[in-house]
Amino acid sequence: MDQKGIQLLSVILILGLSALTEGAEPPAPCQCTVAPKNRVNCGPPGITAKQCGDKGCCFNSEVPGVPWCFIPLARKYKKVCPAEVKLRKNCGYPGIPARVCKARGCCFESRPPAVAWCFYPLLVEE
């Protein structure tokens, strides 16, 4: 590959990576409870708390000698069976047995009539 092709690919890669971090959702406080020795750097030296937060990263300058702008812990989700009938999304077929439905990883509730009894759980952030 010639020099211009490599430069073009480099620019595209840089723009693509910067687009991934622009407007990133700020982490929840519980995601920033990373032990200082386990922090993974998320910004250059001298980055401000605002710049770090804008990248979707955590900022804590209390401990010297470790990254102050660091990658947050992954968000945790749990599966919840929706109580509201309107939130049910069908996961089975009419007459599906409860054991088959649950084997699919779905929720089963045989009431009320005329709605999906086997339905997908919702993912709720912990």
Residue, then its C-alpha position, 0 to 999 in steps of 0.5 A: m500500500d502506498q504512503k497516501g493510502i496509509q495516511l488516508l486509513s490513519v485519518i479515517l481510523i482517528l476520526g472513527l475513534s473520536a466519533l465513538t467518544e464524542g457525546a458519550e454518556p457520563p458514567a454513573p458514580c458507582q462505575c467510578t469506584v475503581a481502585p487506583k491501582n486498577r485504573v486504565n488511562c482514558g486521557p492525556p496528561g493535563i486533561t480536565a474533569k470536564q474533558c474526561g467526563d465528555k469522553g464518558c470517563c471517570f475523573n478523580s485527582e485525589v491519588p497522585g501517580v495513577p491515572w486521574c481520567f480512567i475508564p469506568l466499570a462496565r454497566k451492569y444489567k439485570k433481567v426483569c419480567p415486566a408487570e405491565v402487559k403493554l411492555r410484553k414482547n412476545c417470545g413464544y407461540p400460542g399455547i407454549p408450555a411454561r417450561v419451554c418458554k423459560a428454557r428460552g430465557c423468557c418470562f411466563e405469566s398465563r394471565p390475563p387472557a388475549v396477551a402474550w404469556c411468554f415474553y422477553p424480560l426487560l434489561v434494567e440497569e442496576 
